[in-house]
Amino acid sequence: MSYFSRMRDYNVQLQELATHDALTGVLNARAYYADCQQLIQLSQRSNQLFAVLFVDLDHFKNINDTHGHAAGDEVLRVVAQTLQQHVRRSDVLGRIGGEEFSIFLPDTDLEGALQLAENLRHSIESIDVVLADVHLKITASIGVAIKTYQHQTIKTIQQQADEAMYQAKKEGRNRVSYLQERSNPIG
C-alpha cells in the first residue's frame, strides 16, 4: 500500500473518530449540531419544513445503578441501532448527552414528526435487552419541535424539543409530547 493510500485511510479513520460517538456509532453532539445548522440554513433558503425529536431514555440512571455501566452501555448501543433502523437516510441522528439522542428531520411536518416519534417510542419499548437472565425494560420520552419563524438556529429548536420532552416526563414518561408555540404579542 502506498504512503498516500495509507494517509487517506488514516484521515478517514480520524474523521470518523472526531465526528462519531465511540459507544453507539451515531454522530457525537458537536458533529450533530454542525450538520443540523447547515441543514437549517438550507431549509431557510428553500423554505422547507423540518422537525427535531429529542429522545431521552426513562430511568436510565436506575439501569446503571442496578445492573452496572456495562448494562447501560449495551442499552445505549441497542437503542442507537433501533433509532438508526427507523429513520430515513436524509435524517440526522446524534447522541447529544448520556442517554439523550436527537434526530433532525428535514422536509418533515408536524404530523410526520409525531408519527415517527410514536413509532420510535414503541420500537424502544419493544426492545428486549437480556443480561444474565435479566430482561431490562426500556422506555423513552420524546419531545417534538417543528420549524417556526423563531427557529433560526439548532439551539433554539433543540430547546423547544427539550421542553416538550420534559413535558412527556411530567405526564408519566414513555410518551411523545409536542408543545404548541406560545404566541408573542407585538407591542
Secondary structure, 3 states (H helix, E strand, C coil): CCHHHHHHHHHHHHHHHHHECCCCCCECHHHHHHHHHHHHHHHHHHCCCEEEEEEEECCHHHHHHHHCHHHHHHHHHHHHHHHHHHCCCCCEEEECCCCEEEEEEECCCHHHHHHHHHHHHHHHHCCCEEECCEEECCCEEEEEEECCCCCCCHHHHHHHHHHHHHHHHHCCCCCEEECCCCCCCCC
